[in-house]
């Protein structure tokens, strides 16, 4: 199989770090496993420096690790390092990569002294970096510029499959709020459904380009999911974290207003599992959306961290996890997405992909639920309780933007309307994300789901 190196947006941020830092900080790229951290770090080193050394701590032998116990003489340290890797380093023109640095904490602690020395640049990559057992015995360096990396977003996916002009049209239509026409939108939705099925994990995209075979793509995704589940079992031998992770599709399919921890783990509550849930969030394999009790600017100030929804970091992985116990050919989501017949009963797939796109664009995730009592017509002072949910809330300047997600072209927006009645003075823009073309319904912007990353 041909291993492709895909264009990634994080490369631009890495260039900015190199220029602005000028050796004053190391670059720490954190993110889930298999999203391309090591690949982009090495590609950057190859293109932007005269030479580089990559130390992969998942396979580094003891002779390499032992160097970090001898930092009192940095001249000796660098001479030994160059000898072990048969590579010459050049002052201010070389970079040293610490790959999977969380596996060897002394190397991360050494960053403070290495950066102060100033001879070379340093890039660290790692997963599950803030899990306490990996850092509890070291001094975490302050000399780090930390950036998060996510699976390939939709624009990066289109770059990978050779459809760069498609996203340029999407951006123009969004900026001008200009209809593309039903025929063009249908074509755009076909491309987007492909992204939902394959996802943004580089190995999965590579498998698709190499084989044009969904079963091959699904096999890659299953391997990645097994890695994630194994990681959770390592950090939590009780198995609670892995069960919470594997139950994400089932919990979203219930169409409830929060992830019910007690339905997965008997007698458990979110507050009791708070530390474990924080570790899961730190792993970046999942995206949390927290309930905003008082939806206003500074959403985090009003968040209920015991009331949340949990999504997978990648919707391609989500599609596979939902049917992990069955063969690829039995996967309803594959069949229905390909034939454009994904019903409302599987609408949570769209909710997951919108969460992924908003998070990749740099947004924290929040949502809001509320109730309304409606008097029955029988005159007996009997009331019906109606529940409403705003799927996502974004903070923009001094206002908020509510978002409602539909898995079809149906453009009703009762939750947005009721939210407007309650909080009209707080709202900047209202968005309905659905599967049809761009249009306006009074002040509501109805946008196709593939525009979510532009909000």
PALUMTOR-7522 format. One record per residue (C-alpha): residue in one letter; x, y, z; residue number from 1. Coordinates in pm, whole numbers, plus 50000, padded with zeros to 5 digits. Each point is the difference from the previous one (the first is absolute). Layout:
REM residues N
pt aa = A, east = X, north = Y, up = Z, i = NUM
...
//
This chain:
REM residues 455
pt aa = X, east = 50000, north = 50000, up = 50000, i = 1
pt aa = X, east = 50129, north = 50346, up = 49905, i = 2
pt aa = X, east = 50045, north = 50215, up = 50311, i = 3
pt aa = X, east = 49904, north = 50355, up = 49908, i = 4
pt aa = X, east = 50094, north = 50314, up = 50190, i = 5
pt aa = X, east = 49697, north = 50225, up = 50012, i = 6
pt aa = X, east = 49991, north = 50378, up = 50012, i = 7
pt aa = X, east = 49900, north = 50112, up = 50351, i = 8
pt aa = X, east = 49906, north = 50345, up = 50131, i = 9
pt aa = X, east = 50210, north = 49955, up = 50312, i = 10
pt aa = X, east = 50310, north = 50042, up = 49781, i = 11
pt aa = X, east = 49929, north = 50376, up = 49979, i = 12
pt aa = X, east = 49983, north = 50024, up = 50380, i = 13
pt aa = X, east = 50328, north = 49813, up = 50024, i = 14
pt aa = X, east = 50163, north = 50252, up = 49765, i = 15
pt aa = X, east = 49867, north = 50280, up = 50219, i = 16
pt aa = X, east = 50149, north = 49836, up = 50309, i = 17
pt aa = X, east = 50340, north = 49959, up = 49832, i = 18
pt aa = X, east = 50006, north = 50364, up = 49894, i = 19
pt aa = X, east = 49867, north = 50158, up = 50319, i = 20
pt aa = X, east = 50163, north = 49771, up = 50256, i = 21
pt aa = X, east = 50346, north = 49999, up = 49842, i = 22
pt aa = X, east = 50110, north = 49725, up = 50236, i = 23
pt aa = X, east = 49848, north = 50148, up = 50318, i = 24
pt aa = X, east = 49744, north = 49720, up = 50037, i = 25
pt aa = X, east = 49952, north = 49643, up = 49891, i = 26
pt aa = X, east = 49692, north = 49915, up = 49795, i = 27
pt aa = X, east = 49769, north = 49744, up = 50161, i = 28
pt aa = X, east = 49745, north = 49842, up = 49761, i = 29
pt aa = X, east = 49739, north = 49816, up = 50199, i = 30
pt aa = X, east = 49715, north = 49790, up = 49871, i = 31
pt aa = X, east = 49852, north = 49654, up = 49978, i = 32
pt aa = X, east = 50195, north = 49710, up = 49852, i = 33
pt aa = X, east = 50011, north = 49950, up = 49624, i = 34
pt aa = X, east = 49898, north = 50351, up = 49899, i = 35
pt aa = X, east = 50332, north = 50073, up = 49831, i = 36
pt aa = X, east = 50208, north = 50176, up = 50267, i = 37
pt aa = X, east = 50321, north = 49809, up = 49931, i = 38
pt aa = X, east = 49959, north = 50031, up = 49624, i = 39
pt aa = X, east = 49953, north = 50377, up = 50004, i = 40
pt aa = X, east = 50286, north = 50049, up = 50246, i = 41
pt aa = X, east = 50243, north = 49807, up = 49781, i = 42
pt aa = X, east = 49874, north = 50163, up = 49680, i = 43
pt aa = X, east = 50049, north = 50342, up = 50160, i = 44
pt aa = X, east = 50351, north = 49908, up = 50115, i = 45
pt aa = X, east = 50091, north = 49869, up = 49656, i = 46
pt aa = X, east = 49877, north = 50315, up = 49823, i = 47
pt aa = X, east = 50096, north = 50277, up = 50241, i = 48
pt aa = X, east = 50340, north = 49894, up = 50142, i = 49
pt aa = X, east = 50337, north = 49892, up = 49869, i = 50
pt aa = X, east = 49992, north = 49685, up = 50213, i = 51
pt aa = X, east = 49790, north = 49834, up = 50269, i = 52
pt aa = X, east = 50001, north = 49713, up = 50246, i = 53
pt aa = X, east = 49678, north = 49815, up = 50084, i = 54
pt aa = X, east = 49993, north = 49813, up = 50331, i = 55
pt aa = X, east = 49697, north = 49770, up = 50013, i = 56
pt aa = X, east = 49956, north = 49911, up = 50366, i = 57
pt aa = X, east = 49770, north = 49711, up = 49914, i = 58
pt aa = X, east = 50304, north = 49815, up = 49863, i = 59
pt aa = X, east = 50302, north = 50189, up = 50138, i = 60
pt aa = X, east = 50261, north = 49772, up = 50156, i = 61
pt aa = X, east = 50167, north = 50049, up = 50337, i = 62
pt aa = X, east = 50310, north = 50165, up = 49852, i = 63
pt aa = X, east = 49782, north = 50286, up = 49875, i = 64
pt aa = X, east = 49794, north = 50029, up = 50318, i = 65
pt aa = X, east = 50313, north = 49997, up = 50214, i = 66
pt aa = X, east = 50118, north = 50322, up = 49834, i = 67
pt aa = X, east = 49734, north = 50191, up = 50192, i = 68
pt aa = X, east = 50168, north = 49907, up = 50325, i = 69
pt aa = X, east = 50316, north = 50182, up = 49888, i = 70
pt aa = X, east = 49880, north = 50354, up = 49934, i = 71
pt aa = X, east = 50261, north = 50167, up = 50218, i = 72
pt aa = X, east = 50236, north = 49996, up = 49701, i = 73
pt aa = X, east = 49793, north = 50100, up = 49695, i = 74
pt aa = X, east = 50302, north = 49990, up = 49768, i = 75
pt aa = X, east = 50038, north = 49630, up = 50080, i = 76
pt aa = X, east = 49622, north = 49950, up = 49972, i = 77
pt aa = X, east = 49987, north = 50140, up = 49647, i = 78
pt aa = X, east = 50314, north = 49821, up = 49884, i = 79
pt aa = X, east = 49859, north = 49665, up = 50121, i = 80
pt aa = X, east = 49661, north = 50073, up = 49842, i = 81
pt aa = X, east = 50153, north = 50081, up = 49661, i = 82
pt aa = X, east = 50211, north = 49686, up = 50021, i = 83
pt aa = X, east = 49707, north = 49774, up = 50087, i = 84
pt aa = X, east = 49788, north = 50133, up = 49712, i = 85
pt aa = X, east = 50287, north = 50056, up = 49753, i = 86
pt aa = X, east = 49874, north = 50353, up = 49937, i = 87
pt aa = X, east = 50181, north = 50333, up = 50025, i = 88
pt aa = X, east = 49818, north = 50284, up = 50174, i = 89
pt aa = X, east = 50056, north = 50364, up = 49905, i = 90
pt aa = X, east = 49955, north = 50290, up = 50241, i = 91
pt aa = X, east = 49660, north = 50170, up = 49948, i = 92
pt aa = X, east = 49950, north = 49797, up = 49681, i = 93
pt aa = X, east = 49905, north = 49662, up = 50144, i = 94
pt aa = X, east = 49706, north = 49861, up = 50195, i = 95
pt aa = X, east = 49965, north = 49705, up = 50236, i = 96
pt aa = X, east = 49661, north = 49825, up = 50013, i = 97
pt aa = X, east = 49885, north = 49822, up = 50315, i = 98
pt aa = X, east = 49730, north = 49770, up = 49863, i = 99
pt aa = X, east = 49750, north = 49848, up = 50247, i = 100
pt aa = X, east = 50177, north = 50196, up = 50271, i = 101
pt aa = X, east = 49743, north = 49900, up = 50263, i = 102
pt aa = X, east = 50151, north = 49651, up = 50000, i = 103
pt aa = X, east = 50326, north = 50133, up = 50147, i = 104
pt aa = X, east = 49930, north = 50291, up = 50239, i = 105
pt aa = X, east = 50372, north = 50082, up = 50069, i = 106
pt aa = X, east = 50033, north = 50111, up = 49638, i = 107
pt aa = X, east = 49715, north = 50246, up = 50039, i = 108
pt aa = X, east = 50151, north = 50133, up = 50321, i = 109
pt aa = X, east = 50332, north = 50049, up = 49817, i = 110
pt aa = X, east = 49836, north = 50251, up = 49764, i = 111
pt aa = X, east = 50055, north = 50280, up = 50252, i = 112
pt aa = X, east = 50379, north = 49957, up = 49987, i = 113
pt aa = X, east = 50020, north = 49925, up = 49629, i = 114
pt aa = X, east = 49800, north = 50308, up = 49901, i = 115
pt aa = X, east = 50208, north = 50218, up = 50231, i = 116
pt aa = X, east = 50314, north = 49871, up = 49828, i = 117
pt aa = X, east = 49862, north = 50146, up = 49676, i = 118
pt aa = X, east = 50196, north = 49799, up = 49744, i = 119
pt aa = X, east = 49710, north = 49819, up = 49834, i = 120
pt aa = X, east = 49623, north = 49999, up = 49969, i = 121
pt aa = X, east = 49781, north = 49733, up = 50161, i = 122
pt aa = X, east = 49666, north = 49850, up = 49903, i = 123
pt aa = X, east = 49812, north = 49765, up = 50231, i = 124
pt aa = X, east = 49706, north = 49782, up = 49901, i = 125
pt aa = X, east = 49785, north = 49806, up = 50240, i = 126
pt aa = X, east = 49667, north = 49845, up = 50090, i = 127
pt aa = X, east = 49828, north = 49988, up = 50339, i = 128
pt aa = X, east = 50257, north = 50257, up = 50108, i = 129
pt aa = X, east = 49832, north = 50127, up = 50312, i = 130
pt aa = X, east = 49919, north = 49661, up = 50152, i = 131
pt aa = X, east = 50140, north = 50041, up = 50349, i = 132
pt aa = X, east = 50205, north = 49683, up = 50012, i = 133
pt aa = X, east = 50206, north = 50125, up = 49705, i = 134
pt aa = X, east = 50098, north = 50332, up = 50156, i = 135
pt aa = X, east = 49964, north = 49963, up = 50377, i = 136
pt aa = X, east = 50373, north = 49950, up = 50061, i = 137
pt aa = X, east = 50136, north = 50267, up = 49766, i = 138
pt aa = X, east = 50013, north = 50377, up = 49976, i = 139
pt aa = X, east = 49784, north = 50090, up = 49700, i = 140
pt aa = X, east = 50194, north = 50257, up = 49798, i = 141
pt aa = X, east = 49854, north = 50346, up = 49954, i = 142
pt aa = X, east = 50217, north = 50043, up = 49692, i = 143
pt aa = X, east = 49737, north = 49840, up = 49775, i = 144
pt aa = X, east = 49769, north = 50137, up = 49735, i = 145
pt aa = X, east = 49710, north = 49756, up = 50001, i = 146
pt aa = X, east = 49767, north = 49945, up = 49707, i = 147
pt aa = X, east = 49723, north = 49745, up = 49956, i = 148
pt aa = X, east = 49969, north = 49785, up = 49692, i = 149
pt aa = X, east = 49677, north = 49836, up = 49888, i = 150
pt aa = X, east = 49900, north = 49754, up = 49729, i = 151
pt aa = X, east = 49987, north = 50146, up = 49650, i = 152
pt aa = X, east = 49721, north = 50257, up = 49974, i = 153
pt aa = X, east = 49771, north = 50012, up = 49699, i = 154
pt aa = X, east = 50215, north = 50243, up = 49805, i = 155
pt aa = X, east = 50311, north = 49785, up = 50059, i = 156
pt aa = X, east = 49801, north = 49694, up = 49890, i = 157
pt aa = X, east = 49903, north = 50172, up = 49674, i = 158
pt aa = X, east = 50365, north = 50093, up = 49944, i = 159
pt aa = X, east = 50091, north = 49634, up = 50048, i = 160
pt aa = X, east = 49745, north = 49868, up = 49750, i = 161
pt aa = X, east = 50087, north = 50263, up = 49740, i = 162
pt aa = X, east = 49698, north = 50229, up = 50036, i = 163
pt aa = X, east = 50154, north = 50328, up = 50113, i = 164
pt aa = X, east = 49768, north = 50217, up = 49781, i = 165
pt aa = X, east = 49698, north = 49848, up = 50178, i = 166
pt aa = X, east = 50087, north = 50164, up = 50330, i = 167
pt aa = X, east = 50077, north = 50330, up = 49831, i = 168
pt aa = X, east = 49643, north = 49999, up = 49868, i = 169
pt aa = X, east = 49867, north = 49911, up = 50346, i = 170
pt aa = X, east = 50188, north = 50293, up = 50155, i = 171
pt aa = X, east = 49872, north = 50243, up = 49736, i = 172
pt aa = X, east = 49642, north = 49884, up = 50042, i = 173
pt aa = X, east = 50026, north = 50034, up = 50378, i = 174
pt aa = X, east = 50158, north = 50344, up = 49994, i = 175
pt aa = X, east = 49748, north = 50136, up = 49750, i = 176
pt aa = X, east = 49708, north = 49795, up = 50139, i = 177
pt aa = X, east = 49945, north = 49901, up = 49639, i = 178
pt aa = X, east = 49800, north = 49699, up = 49885, i = 179
pt aa = X, east = 50194, north = 49739, up = 49800, i = 180
pt aa = X, east = 49695, north = 49834, up = 49849, i = 181
pt aa = X, east = 49851, north = 49663, up = 50089, i = 182
pt aa = X, east = 50206, north = 49800, up = 49750, i = 183
pt aa = X, east = 50331, north = 50140, up = 50127, i = 184
pt aa = X, east = 49896, north = 49954, up = 50363, i = 185
pt aa = X, east = 49912, north = 49635, up = 49934, i = 186
pt aa = X, east = 50350, north = 49948, up = 49861, i = 187
pt aa = X, east = 50149, north = 50180, up = 50301, i = 188
pt aa = X, east = 49800, north = 49780, up = 50236, i = 189
pt aa = X, east = 50126, north = 49685, up = 49825, i = 190
pt aa = X, east = 50357, north = 50114, up = 50066, i = 191
pt aa = X, east = 49915, north = 50084, up = 50363, i = 192
pt aa = X, east = 49835, north = 49663, up = 50063, i = 193
pt aa = X, east = 50319, north = 49841, up = 49872, i = 194
pt aa = X, east = 50192, north = 50199, up = 50263, i = 195
pt aa = X, east = 49759, north = 49883, up = 50268, i = 196
pt aa = X, east = 50057, north = 49636, up = 49902, i = 197
pt aa = X, east = 50378, north = 50012, up = 49959, i = 198
pt aa = X, east = 50078, north = 50264, up = 50261, i = 199
pt aa = X, east = 50316, north = 50202, up = 50043, i = 200
pt aa = X, east = 50249, north = 49744, up = 50126, i = 201
pt aa = X, east = 50286, north = 50013, up = 49745, i = 202
pt aa = X, east = 50036, north = 49619, up = 49988, i = 203
pt aa = X, east = 49631, north = 49962, up = 49917, i = 204
pt aa = X, east = 50016, north = 50266, up = 49728, i = 205
pt aa = X, east = 50313, north = 49836, up = 49861, i = 206
pt aa = X, east = 49825, north = 49662, up = 49992, i = 207
pt aa = X, east = 49707, north = 50150, up = 49810, i = 208
pt aa = X, east = 50226, north = 50165, up = 49740, i = 209
pt aa = X, east = 50203, north = 49682, up = 49966, i = 210
pt aa = X, east = 49716, north = 49749, up = 49972, i = 211
pt aa = X, east = 49671, north = 50186, up = 49944, i = 212
pt aa = X, east = 49862, north = 49727, up = 50226, i = 213
pt aa = X, east = 49796, north = 50076, up = 50312, i = 214
pt aa = X, east = 50080, north = 49666, up = 50156, i = 215
pt aa = X, east = 50372, north = 50087, up = 49991, i = 216
pt aa = X, east = 49922, north = 50341, up = 50153, i = 217
pt aa = X, east = 49787, north = 49837, up = 50269, i = 218
pt aa = X, east = 50282, north = 49759, up = 50089, i = 219
pt aa = X, east = 50237, north = 50293, up = 50055, i = 220
pt aa = X, east = 49747, north = 50176, up = 50221, i = 221
pt aa = X, east = 49943, north = 49686, up = 50208, i = 222
pt aa = X, east = 50372, north = 49977, up = 50066, i = 223
pt aa = X, east = 50008, north = 50362, up = 50117, i = 224
pt aa = X, east = 49701, north = 49947, up = 50227, i = 225
pt aa = X, east = 50166, north = 49695, up = 50153, i = 226
pt aa = X, east = 50308, north = 50215, up = 50074, i = 227
pt aa = X, east = 49782, north = 50260, up = 50173, i = 228
pt aa = X, east = 49818, north = 49736, up = 50204, i = 229
pt aa = X, east = 50333, north = 49842, up = 50101, i = 230
pt aa = X, east = 50128, north = 50342, up = 50107, i = 231
pt aa = X, east = 49696, north = 50054, up = 50219, i = 232
pt aa = X, east = 50050, north = 49660, up = 50159, i = 233
pt aa = X, east = 50359, north = 50092, up = 50081, i = 234
pt aa = X, east = 49912, north = 50327, up = 50172, i = 235
pt aa = X, east = 49692, north = 49848, up = 50166, i = 236
pt aa = X, east = 50033, north = 49626, up = 50073, i = 237
pt aa = X, east = 49644, north = 49996, up = 50142, i = 238
pt aa = X, east = 49873, north = 50023, up = 49642, i = 239
pt aa = X, east = 49766, north = 50291, up = 50073, i = 240
pt aa = X, east = 50167, north = 50238, up = 49754, i = 241
pt aa = X, east = 49990, north = 49748, up = 49715, i = 242
pt aa = X, east = 49633, north = 49923, up = 50071, i = 243
pt aa = X, east = 49911, north = 50369, up = 50001, i = 244
pt aa = X, east = 50186, north = 50041, up = 49671, i = 245
pt aa = X, east = 49840, north = 49701, up = 49829, i = 246
pt aa = X, east = 49652, north = 50109, up = 50112, i = 247
pt aa = X, east = 50012, north = 50341, up = 49830, i = 248
pt aa = X, east = 49790, north = 49897, up = 49695, i = 249
pt aa = X, east = 49742, north = 49824, up = 50219, i = 250
pt aa = X, east = 49968, north = 50300, up = 50231, i = 251
pt aa = X, east = 49958, north = 50244, up = 49711, i = 252
pt aa = X, east = 49744, north = 49771, up = 49836, i = 253
pt aa = X, east = 49777, north = 50030, up = 50308, i = 254
pt aa = X, east = 49939, north = 50361, up = 49898, i = 255
pt aa = X, east = 50018, north = 50106, up = 50363, i = 256
pt aa = X, east = 50121, north = 50338, up = 50114, i = 257
pt aa = X, east = 50320, north = 49871, up = 50158, i = 258
pt aa = X, east = 50232, north = 49701, up = 50024, i = 259
pt aa = X, east = 49855, north = 49783, up = 50278, i = 260
pt aa = X, east = 50306, north = 49857, up = 50171, i = 261
pt aa = X, east = 49783, north = 49784, up = 50225, i = 262
pt aa = X, east = 49853, north = 49815, up = 49702, i = 263
pt aa = X, east = 50350, north = 49884, up = 49901, i = 264
pt aa = X, east = 50156, north = 49941, up = 50343, i = 265
pt aa = X, east = 49769, north = 49894, up = 50279, i = 266
pt aa = X, east = 49960, north = 50252, up = 50283, i = 267
pt aa = X, east = 50252, north = 50235, up = 49838, i = 268
pt aa = X, east = 49951, north = 50376, up = 49969, i = 269
pt aa = X, east = 50189, north = 50262, up = 49806, i = 270
pt aa = X, east = 50119, north = 50168, up = 50319, i = 271
pt aa = X, east = 50140, north = 49675, up = 50139, i = 272
pt aa = X, east = 50184, north = 49932, up = 49674, i = 273
pt aa = X, east = 50114, north = 50358, up = 49958, i = 274
pt aa = X, east = 50374, north = 49927, up = 49992, i = 275
pt aa = X, east = 49956, north = 49712, up = 49756, i = 276
pt aa = X, east = 49786, north = 50214, up = 49770, i = 277
pt aa = X, east = 50267, north = 50271, up = 50007, i = 278
pt aa = X, east = 50258, north = 49741, up = 49897, i = 279
pt aa = X, east = 49776, north = 49897, up = 49709, i = 280
pt aa = X, east = 49968, north = 50362, up = 49890, i = 281
pt aa = X, east = 50378, north = 50041, up = 50024, i = 282
pt aa = X, east = 50048, north = 49701, up = 49772, i = 283
pt aa = X, east = 49835, north = 50200, up = 49717, i = 284
pt aa = X, east = 49839, north = 49680, up = 49871, i = 285
pt aa = X, east = 49664, north = 50144, up = 50104, i = 286
pt aa = X, east = 49832, north = 50340, up = 49989, i = 287
pt aa = X, east = 49788, north = 50114, up = 50294, i = 288
pt aa = X, east = 49712, north = 50246, up = 49965, i = 289
pt aa = X, east = 49897, north = 50143, up = 50337, i = 290
pt aa = X, east = 49661, north = 50135, up = 50097, i = 291
pt aa = X, east = 49995, north = 50380, up = 50032, i = 292
pt aa = X, east = 49767, north = 50074, up = 50291, i = 293
pt aa = X, east = 49984, north = 50370, up = 49915, i = 294
pt aa = X, east = 50079, north = 50043, up = 49630, i = 295
pt aa = X, east = 50197, north = 50321, up = 49981, i = 296
pt aa = X, east = 50342, north = 50132, up = 49903, i = 297
pt aa = X, east = 50265, north = 49805, up = 50187, i = 298
pt aa = X, east = 49819, north = 49670, up = 49959, i = 299
pt aa = X, east = 50258, north = 49813, up = 50208, i = 300
pt aa = X, east = 49905, north = 50211, up = 50303, i = 301
pt aa = X, east = 49647, north = 49861, up = 49989, i = 302
pt aa = X, east = 50077, north = 49641, up = 49900, i = 303
pt aa = X, east = 49880, north = 49696, up = 50192, i = 304
pt aa = X, east = 50291, north = 49759, up = 49973, i = 305
pt aa = X, east = 49792, north = 49716, up = 50140, i = 306
pt aa = X, east = 49747, north = 50037, up = 49718, i = 307
pt aa = X, east = 50154, north = 49932, up = 49661, i = 308
pt aa = X, east = 49984, north = 49824, up = 49668, i = 309
pt aa = X, east = 50297, north = 49799, up = 49876, i = 310
pt aa = X, east = 50098, north = 49965, up = 49634, i = 311
pt aa = X, east = 50282, north = 49821, up = 49821, i = 312
pt aa = X, east = 50284, north = 50215, up = 49874, i = 313
pt aa = X, east = 49946, north = 49859, up = 49651, i = 314
pt aa = X, east = 49666, north = 49916, up = 49840, i = 315
pt aa = X, east = 50155, north = 49733, up = 49778, i = 316
pt aa = X, east = 50104, north = 49819, up = 50318, i = 317
pt aa = X, east = 49653, north = 50066, up = 50145, i = 318
pt aa = X, east = 49833, north = 49827, up = 49703, i = 319
pt aa = X, east = 50219, north = 49694, up = 50054, i = 320
pt aa = X, east = 49967, north = 49997, up = 50380, i = 321
pt aa = X, east = 49620, north = 50005, up = 49972, i = 322
pt aa = X, east = 50016, north = 49655, up = 49835, i = 323
pt aa = X, east = 50328, north = 49874, up = 50146, i = 324
pt aa = X, east = 49847, north = 49662, up = 50089, i = 325
pt aa = X, east = 49887, north = 49934, up = 49642, i = 326
pt aa = X, east = 50157, north = 49966, up = 49660, i = 327
pt aa = X, east = 50041, north = 50310, up = 49786, i = 328
pt aa = X, east = 49732, north = 49876, up = 49761, i = 329
pt aa = X, east = 49743, north = 50009, up = 50284, i = 330
pt aa = X, east = 50064, north = 50367, up = 50077, i = 331
pt aa = X, east = 49671, north = 50185, up = 49950, i = 332
pt aa = X, east = 50167, north = 50341, up = 50008, i = 333
pt aa = X, east = 50225, north = 49915, up = 49705, i = 334
pt aa = X, east = 49709, north = 49880, up = 49792, i = 335
pt aa = X, east = 49767, north = 50286, up = 50084, i = 336
pt aa = X, east = 50257, north = 50276, up = 49965, i = 337
pt aa = X, east = 50111, north = 49870, up = 49661, i = 338
pt aa = X, east = 49643, north = 49987, up = 49875, i = 339
pt aa = X, east = 49910, north = 50334, up = 50165, i = 340
pt aa = X, east = 49734, north = 49834, up = 50213, i = 341
pt aa = X, east = 50131, north = 50071, up = 50348, i = 342
pt aa = X, east = 49682, north = 50043, up = 50201, i = 343
pt aa = X, east = 49939, north = 50204, up = 50311, i = 344
pt aa = X, east = 50064, north = 49686, up = 50207, i = 345
pt aa = X, east = 50366, north = 50028, up = 49897, i = 346
pt aa = X, east = 50014, north = 50378, up = 50017, i = 347
pt aa = X, east = 50251, north = 49985, up = 50284, i = 348
pt aa = X, east = 50266, north = 49924, up = 49736, i = 349
pt aa = X, east = 49957, north = 50356, up = 49874, i = 350
pt aa = X, east = 50019, north = 50132, up = 50354, i = 351
pt aa = X, east = 50334, north = 49823, up = 50043, i = 352
pt aa = X, east = 50146, north = 50140, up = 49679, i = 353
pt aa = X, east = 49888, north = 50355, up = 50085, i = 354
pt aa = X, east = 50163, north = 49964, up = 50344, i = 355
pt aa = X, east = 50320, north = 49883, up = 49827, i = 356
pt aa = X, east = 49999, north = 50289, up = 49753, i = 357
pt aa = X, east = 49933, north = 50267, up = 50262, i = 358
pt aa = X, east = 50270, north = 49860, up = 50228, i = 359
pt aa = X, east = 50256, north = 49980, up = 49718, i = 360
pt aa = X, east = 49929, north = 50365, up = 49921, i = 361
pt aa = X, east = 50106, north = 50092, up = 50353, i = 362
pt aa = X, east = 49664, north = 50019, up = 50181, i = 363
pt aa = X, east = 49921, north = 49856, up = 50339, i = 364
pt aa = X, east = 49668, north = 49814, up = 49994, i = 365
pt aa = X, east = 49689, north = 50099, up = 50197, i = 366
pt aa = X, east = 49629, north = 49933, up = 49963, i = 367
pt aa = X, east = 49678, north = 50107, up = 50173, i = 368
pt aa = X, east = 49676, north = 49826, up = 50094, i = 369
pt aa = X, east = 49683, north = 50148, up = 50144, i = 370
pt aa = X, east = 49637, north = 49913, up = 50061, i = 371
pt aa = X, east = 49667, north = 50167, up = 49935, i = 372
pt aa = X, east = 49667, north = 49918, up = 50157, i = 373
pt aa = X, east = 49699, north = 50016, up = 49769, i = 374
pt aa = X, east = 49648, north = 49993, up = 50137, i = 375
pt aa = X, east = 49774, north = 49730, up = 49856, i = 376
pt aa = X, east = 49676, north = 50102, up = 49832, i = 377
pt aa = X, east = 49775, north = 49821, up = 50249, i = 378
pt aa = X, east = 50001, north = 50294, up = 50241, i = 379
pt aa = X, east = 50096, north = 49791, up = 50303, i = 380
pt aa = X, east = 50329, north = 50182, up = 50058, i = 381
pt aa = X, east = 50185, north = 49699, up = 49865, i = 382
pt aa = X, east = 50330, north = 50072, up = 49832, i = 383
pt aa = X, east = 50224, north = 49830, up = 49748, i = 384
pt aa = X, east = 50374, north = 50037, up = 50038, i = 385
pt aa = X, east = 50188, north = 50055, up = 49677, i = 386
pt aa = X, east = 50379, north = 49967, up = 49984, i = 387
pt aa = X, east = 50220, north = 50211, up = 49776, i = 388
pt aa = X, east = 50368, north = 49968, up = 49920, i = 389
pt aa = X, east = 50246, north = 50233, up = 49830, i = 390
pt aa = X, east = 50263, north = 49759, up = 49870, i = 391
pt aa = X, east = 50298, north = 50236, up = 50020, i = 392
pt aa = X, east = 50078, north = 50349, up = 50121, i = 393
pt aa = X, east = 50284, north = 50216, up = 49875, i = 394
pt aa = X, east = 50129, north = 50317, up = 50164, i = 395
pt aa = X, east = 50070, north = 50279, up = 49753, i = 396
pt aa = X, east = 50117, north = 50339, up = 50128, i = 397
pt aa = X, east = 49744, north = 50107, up = 50262, i = 398
pt aa = X, east = 49720, north = 49775, up = 49872, i = 399
pt aa = X, east = 49920, north = 49632, up = 49955, i = 400
pt aa = X, east = 49900, north = 49800, up = 49693, i = 401
pt aa = X, east = 49760, north = 49708, up = 50049, i = 402
pt aa = X, east = 50019, north = 49707, up = 49756, i = 403
pt aa = X, east = 49736, north = 49741, up = 49923, i = 404
pt aa = X, east = 50102, north = 49690, up = 49802, i = 405
pt aa = X, east = 49769, north = 49807, up = 49768, i = 406
pt aa = X, east = 50091, north = 49673, up = 49830, i = 407
pt aa = X, east = 49770, north = 50076, up = 49708, i = 408
pt aa = X, east = 49877, north = 50292, up = 49792, i = 409
pt aa = X, east = 49716, north = 50063, up = 50242, i = 410
pt aa = X, east = 50037, north = 50361, up = 50105, i = 411
pt aa = X, east = 49780, north = 50037, up = 50308, i = 412
pt aa = X, east = 50178, north = 50171, up = 50288, i = 413
pt aa = X, east = 49776, north = 50001, up = 50306, i = 414
pt aa = X, east = 50293, north = 49988, up = 50243, i = 415
pt aa = X, east = 50165, north = 50301, up = 49836, i = 416
pt aa = X, east = 49671, north = 50191, up = 50010, i = 417
pt aa = X, east = 49937, north = 49925, up = 50369, i = 418
pt aa = X, east = 50362, north = 50085, up = 50080, i = 419
pt aa = X, east = 49951, north = 50333, up = 49822, i = 420
pt aa = X, east = 49696, north = 50072, up = 50217, i = 421
pt aa = X, east = 50203, north = 49941, up = 50318, i = 422
pt aa = X, east = 50332, north = 50162, up = 49909, i = 423
pt aa = X, east = 49948, north = 50235, up = 49705, i = 424
pt aa = X, east = 50230, north = 50271, up = 50138, i = 425
pt aa = X, east = 50290, north = 49754, up = 50025, i = 426
pt aa = X, east = 49988, north = 49862, up = 49646, i = 427
pt aa = X, east = 50227, north = 50104, up = 49714, i = 428
pt aa = X, east = 49907, north = 49746, up = 49730, i = 429
pt aa = X, east = 49777, north = 49692, up = 49991, i = 430
pt aa = X, east = 50103, north = 49702, up = 49788, i = 431
pt aa = X, east = 49812, north = 49697, up = 49872, i = 432
pt aa = X, east = 50235, north = 49735, up = 49860, i = 433
pt aa = X, east = 49827, north = 49756, up = 49769, i = 434
pt aa = X, east = 50050, north = 49814, up = 49671, i = 435
pt aa = X, east = 49851, north = 50252, up = 49756, i = 436
pt aa = X, east = 50130, north = 50312, up = 49826, i = 437
pt aa = X, east = 50082, north = 50337, up = 50155, i = 438
pt aa = X, east = 49696, north = 50214, up = 50081, i = 439
pt aa = X, east = 49869, north = 50246, up = 50256, i = 440
pt aa = X, east = 49685, north = 49953, up = 50203, i = 441
pt aa = X, east = 49940, north = 50344, up = 50145, i = 442
pt aa = X, east = 50314, north = 50053, up = 50211, i = 443
pt aa = X, east = 50097, north = 49631, up = 50010, i = 444
pt aa = X, east = 50283, north = 49894, up = 49772, i = 445
pt aa = X, east = 49921, north = 49654, up = 49862, i = 446
pt aa = X, east = 50329, north = 49849, up = 49894, i = 447
pt aa = X, east = 50105, north = 49659, up = 49867, i = 448
pt aa = X, east = 50181, north = 49796, up = 50266, i = 449
pt aa = X, east = 50331, north = 50012, up = 49812, i = 450
pt aa = X, east = 50028, north = 50372, up = 50087, i = 451
pt aa = X, east = 50017, north = 49935, up = 50377, i = 452
pt aa = X, east = 50376, north = 50056, up = 50017, i = 453
pt aa = X, east = 49954, north = 50357, up = 49870, i = 454
pt aa = X, east = 49767, north = 50124, up = 50272, i = 455
//
